Amino acid sequence: MKNILIVSLLMAGLFLYSCSGNNSNKQTETKIAKVRDDSGMRHEMGNMANCPEMGGMKHEMGNESDKRVSLNLSPKKAQHQLMNMRNHLEAVQSIINYLSKNEFDSAALASSSLGLSDEMKMMCSSFGNEEFERLGLEFHKSADRMTETIKTKDKEKSLESLSLTLNYCISCHSSFKQ
């Protein structure tokens, strides 16, 4: 239950942080750390521990300019991207819900909706920004790893994997805006 609370708080922080515009990252830099998981594989992930805004978030809207890189989306593409982000958030909420009930098969199914598909490859590459594309593809690959972890029915490792995947969300949302 403690892990579920932590993940929920992380999600709330992600939402508040991405909406605050209070970001000290340089435009194209993301805070990426190398992490070794229990299997010995190395994964890139955004690291909240290296993100001072996440620990001491200020609500001083307007005092600092938003330094995130704009993707300069058309209104139609911006709306489509918002729909995708909301779908991702709904999937994460479902994963947390199912994991809290030890319903691993349902959690794995929800997680698989975030995985790397041909459609997601095309979507990530359609924005004209290499770093955005890289983060998007790594997010979806991370979701594939998360799905495999959830299938092991190990709640602790599943939540750790979810946290790794969410760190890509944080990195992307702290680096880019529509």
C-alpha positions as CSV (number, residue, x, y, z in Angstrom):
1,M,0.0,0.0,0.0
2,K,2.9,2.3,0.8
3,N,4.3,1.8,-2.7
4,I,0.9,2.6,-4.3
5,L,0.8,5.9,-2.3
6,I,4.3,6.8,-3.4
7,V,3.5,6.1,-7.1
8,S,0.3,8.2,-6.7
9,L,2.2,11.1,-5.2
10,L,4.8,10.8,-8.0
11,M,2.0,11.1,-10.6
12,A,0.5,14.1,-8.8
13,G,3.9,15.7,-8.8
14,L,4.4,15.0,-12.5
15,F,1.2,16.6,-13.3
16,L,1.8,19.7,-11.2
17,Y,5.4,20.0,-12.4
18,S,4.6,19.7,-16.0
19,C,1.8,22.3,-15.7
20,S,3.8,24.8,-13.6
21,G,6.2,26.1,-16.2
22,N,8.7,26.4,-13.4
23,N,11.6,24.5,-15.0
24,S,15.3,25.2,-14.9
25,N,16.4,22.7,-17.6
26,K,18.2,24.1,-20.7
27,Q,16.0,23.8,-23.7
28,T,17.3,20.6,-25.2
29,E,18.9,19.0,-22.1
30,T,17.1,16.4,-20.1
31,K,18.2,14.9,-16.8
32,I,19.0,11.3,-17.6
33,A,20.7,8.9,-15.3
34,K,21.9,5.4,-15.9
35,V,20.3,2.8,-13.7
36,R,21.1,-0.8,-13.3
37,D,18.1,-3.0,-12.6
38,D,18.2,-6.4,-10.8
39,S,18.7,-8.2,-14.1
40,G,21.9,-6.3,-14.7
41,M,20.5,-4.5,-17.8
42,R,21.1,-0.8,-18.1
43,H,18.3,1.6,-18.8
44,E,18.2,5.3,-19.3
45,M,15.7,7.1,-17.3
46,G,14.8,10.6,-16.1
47,N,15.9,11.0,-12.5
48,M,13.7,12.9,-10.2
49,A,16.4,12.9,-7.5
50,N,18.4,15.2,-9.8
51,C,15.4,17.5,-10.4
52,P,15.3,20.0,-7.5
53,E,12.0,21.4,-8.7
54,M,10.3,18.0,-7.8
55,G,11.5,18.1,-4.2
56,G,10.8,21.8,-3.5
57,M,8.3,22.8,-6.1
58,K,7.6,26.5,-6.2
59,H,4.3,27.8,-7.4
60,E,5.5,31.1,-8.7
61,M,3.8,31.1,-12.1
62,G,5.0,34.0,-14.2
63,N,8.2,34.7,-12.3
64,E,10.3,32.5,-14.6
65,S,9.8,32.0,-18.2
66,D,9.0,28.5,-19.5
67,K,12.3,27.2,-20.9
68,R,10.9,24.0,-22.4
69,V,11.3,23.4,-26.1
70,S,8.1,24.1,-28.1
71,L,7.2,21.4,-30.6
72,N,5.2,24.1,-32.5
73,L,2.2,21.8,-33.1
74,S,-0.7,22.7,-35.2
75,P,-4.0,22.9,-33.2
76,K,-5.1,19.6,-34.7
77,K,-1.8,17.8,-33.9
78,A,-1.8,19.4,-30.4
79,Q,-5.2,18.1,-29.6
80,H,-4.2,14.6,-30.9
81,Q,-1.1,14.7,-28.7
82,L,-3.2,15.7,-25.7
83,M,-5.5,12.8,-26.3
84,N,-2.5,10.4,-26.5
85,M,-1.1,11.8,-23.2
86,R,-4.4,11.5,-21.5
87,N,-4.7,7.9,-22.7
88,H,-1.2,7.2,-21.3
89,L,-2.2,8.7,-18.0
90,E,-5.4,6.5,-17.9
91,A,-3.3,3.4,-18.6
92,V,-0.9,4.3,-15.7
93,Q,-3.9,4.8,-13.4
94,S,-5.3,1.4,-14.5
95,I,-1.9,-0.2,-13.9
96,I,-1.7,1.2,-10.4
97,N,-5.3,0.1,-9.7
98,Y,-4.7,-3.4,-10.9
99,L,-1.4,-3.8,-9.1
100,S,-3.0,-2.6,-5.8
101,K,-5.5,-5.5,-6.2
102,N,-2.8,-8.0,-7.3
103,E,-4.5,-8.4,-10.7
104,F,-1.3,-8.8,-12.6
105,D,-2.8,-10.0,-15.9
106,S,-5.0,-7.0,-16.1
107,A,-2.1,-4.7,-15.1
108,A,0.0,-6.3,-17.9
109,L,-2.7,-5.7,-20.4
110,A,-3.0,-2.1,-19.4
111,S,0.8,-1.7,-19.5
112,S,1.0,-3.3,-23.0
113,S,-1.1,-0.4,-24.3
114,L,1.9,1.8,-23.6
115,G,4.3,-0.4,-25.5
116,L,6.2,0.4,-28.7
117,S,4.1,-0.3,-31.7
118,D,4.6,0.7,-35.4
119,E,1.9,3.5,-34.8
120,M,3.9,4.9,-31.8
121,K,7.2,4.8,-33.8
122,M,5.5,6.9,-36.5
123,M,4.0,9.2,-34.0
124,C,7.2,9.8,-32.1
125,S,9.1,10.5,-35.3
126,S,6.5,12.9,-36.7
127,F,7.4,15.9,-34.4
128,G,10.7,16.8,-36.1
129,N,12.7,16.8,-32.9
130,E,15.3,14.1,-32.4
131,E,15.4,14.3,-28.6
132,F,11.6,14.2,-28.3
133,E,11.6,11.2,-30.6
134,R,14.3,9.5,-28.6
135,L,12.5,10.1,-25.3
136,G,9.2,8.9,-26.7
137,L,10.7,5.7,-28.1
138,E,12.6,5.0,-24.9
139,F,9.3,5.6,-22.9
140,H,7.5,3.0,-25.1
141,K,10.4,0.5,-24.8
142,S,10.4,1.0,-21.1
143,A,6.7,0.2,-21.0
144,D,7.4,-3.0,-22.9
145,R,10.0,-3.9,-20.2
146,M,7.4,-3.0,-17.5
147,T,4.8,-5.3,-19.1
148,E,7.3,-8.2,-18.9
149,T,8.1,-7.3,-15.3
150,I,4.4,-7.2,-14.4
151,K,3.9,-10.7,-15.9
152,T,6.3,-12.0,-13.2
153,K,3.7,-11.1,-10.7
154,D,6.2,-9.4,-8.4
155,K,4.5,-6.3,-7.1
156,E,7.6,-4.6,-5.8
157,K,9.5,-5.0,-9.1
158,S,6.4,-4.1,-11.1
159,L,6.1,-0.8,-9.2
160,E,9.8,-0.1,-9.6
161,S,9.4,-0.7,-13.3
162,L,6.4,1.6,-13.4
163,S,8.6,4.2,-11.7
164,L,11.3,3.9,-14.3
165,T,8.7,4.3,-17.1
166,L,7.2,7.4,-15.4
167,N,10.6,9.0,-15.2
168,Y,10.6,9.2,-19.0
169,C,7.3,11.1,-18.7
170,I,9.0,13.5,-16.3
171,S,12.0,14.0,-18.5
172,C,9.9,14.7,-21.6
173,H,7.4,17.0,-19.9
174,S,10.1,19.0,-18.3
175,S,11.9,19.4,-21.6
176,F,9.1,19.9,-24.1
177,K,5.8,21.7,-24.5
178,Q,3.3,21.8,-27.3
